[in-house]
Amino acid sequence: MKENVIELKNVRKEFVTTKHYPGFKGAVKGLFTKEKMRKIAVDDVSFEIKKGEIVGYIGSNGAGKSTTIKMMSGILTPTSGSCLVNGLEPYKERKKNAKNIGVVFGQRTQLWWDLPLSETYTVLKEIYEVSEQDFKERLDFFEQVLGLQEFIHNTVRTLSLGQRMRADLAAALLHNPKVLYLDEPTIGLDIVVKDKILQAIREINKKYSTTVILTTHDINDIEKLCQRIIIIDEGKKIYDDGLEHLKKDYGYNCTIYFEWKDRMEVSQECMLQNMDEKIEFIKQERGAQVHFSKKDFTIAEVIAKVMGIVEVRDVQIQETELTDIVKKIYQSGVRKGL
């Protein structure tokens, strides 16, 4: 059984700020009153992440994702609860924790702006005390999976966004951290560079068993990388389960598009008389679309029902997309896997 690399138990984070009043009168009032406001950013969140897992940690803006990541990386201290990363309390042992983690932020860089990329890696090698052998081996690997060789001798300021993101990923992994935090790592990238970075993350996870926590608004990234999803909303964890379970639990709505053979005419009344009332039938110009729940029927059953009534030329199946499933969970507030 794999060990837990991250353990959060009943973690809560509150921010206390001074209340501000609008207008000139409010500004004057603020000089004499110091009313405090409490904002709960993370509310009683618990989860465990095992070595080598790739976990999607998602939520809307202001849900508490970044605050959780900052507590796990040691930047913030929890108001209450327990947070352990590699057996360490990050905010108490920041230096030790920093040697075990890597961080990539889509909007920020840890690279030195005026240095050639190769020299930046040399500086990081010394900071993290990476041996010459390990440094060469890892850099060779990153050059292969990230395509660094085409720009490794360029200064960082001359790199494109896609090149900088690939360079940042290599920098975060140069000391072979046990945990990698990725915050919107593919934001603003074109599809070719994005796919290259996602493929690199998969290969790095496979080669080094690096535990990856990915926060993103791009559900496609989650679908391509993660086996498990944790959803947080208004500071509370509302979902924690496998990606396949997520689709099974919430992705039961399905639509099938049928094209009739030889421009056949089939009346709405005829279809409705022969179809189950739980199946929604919508006539189109040269066919129909059929909506149903996979809780009631299998896809094969629905296709067989339709083909028993009318000759069909073509069939297209459209299942519920992950984006729609996540929206449904937000709207319902269902708490799963807690």
Phi, psi and omega in degrees: 000134182288146179283155175280126177269325180234134177224117174246129180231113175051043182284134180225137177228121177247142172246133179251124180230161177276134181287134178251142181251147183284154173078178181294318179297322178295321179297318179295316179300323181295338178290334187249346178238138180238058180291132184262147175239140179250129178241120178269109182272322178229128190235099173058052181266131177226135171193162177233141178233128184270162179302131176086357178286148168246111188243131174272123180247102192235160179175167179287171177301132180082008182285336180118008182298305185296323178298318178297315180299319180294326175290321180289334180267356175093003180286322180243153177256130178298145174292321175205168181094179184238136177228118179236132175232117185055037178078002181251150169273107191306319183284344177265330182234065188296319182295313179297318180295320182299329180286343183257357183234157171231146183226134174232119176253131183298333185256358182229163179225149175257006182276151178278120190303321187260001180264147169300149183301322180299321179288326176301317179294325178295319177296315180296326176302316180288321180298317183267004177056048178276133181293158181300319181295312180296320181300313181294316182298314182290320180294321176299318180295315181293326177297324180288310188277337183250353179065043184286337189301333183288343181219013186293339180261004177276152174290149185300323183295341181268356184283146173286170180300316180296318178295318181295321179295321177294320179294320179296321179296316177297319180297321181290339185252000186299326181266013177053061181291154178284332183231136177238121176261124179243116180249104182050056186290344183245014184296130177080004184268150176284166189299326182291312180293320180302313180296324179294319180292317179297319178296320178298318180298318178298316182291321178295317177299319181291318184286317187252359184055037180288131175280129186239129173245117186248121171250128183198158172261356180269101183297333178297322177299316179300314184295325182280334188251320198264143172264344185219147180232134169246125180248131179240139181216125182052041175084351183251143175283124182246349178206138176206100182193176180290155181297319180294322177295323179300313180294323181291318183287324188238346184264043185272346178283139184216146176233134176239130178259125180249138171247124182288154179278136174055042175052042181293150177253119178235122184287153177301319184295321180297316181294317183294326179293328185261353181257154176294146182294342178279353179258125180268126182245126178235116182288140175236180187300314183237022181176220181197160169242140185237126179251138179200171177253134179287356171287333183262322184219153170275162177300319181298322180296318182293315179299319180296321179300313183293316182290345175281346181256321188217150177284134187243135176272316187213153180225134174233130183253129178234108179270167181298130179281155183300324179302315180293324179296315180297318177301319181297320179293317176304314185291324183276334182067020180295135179254110188241140174075021183269000000 
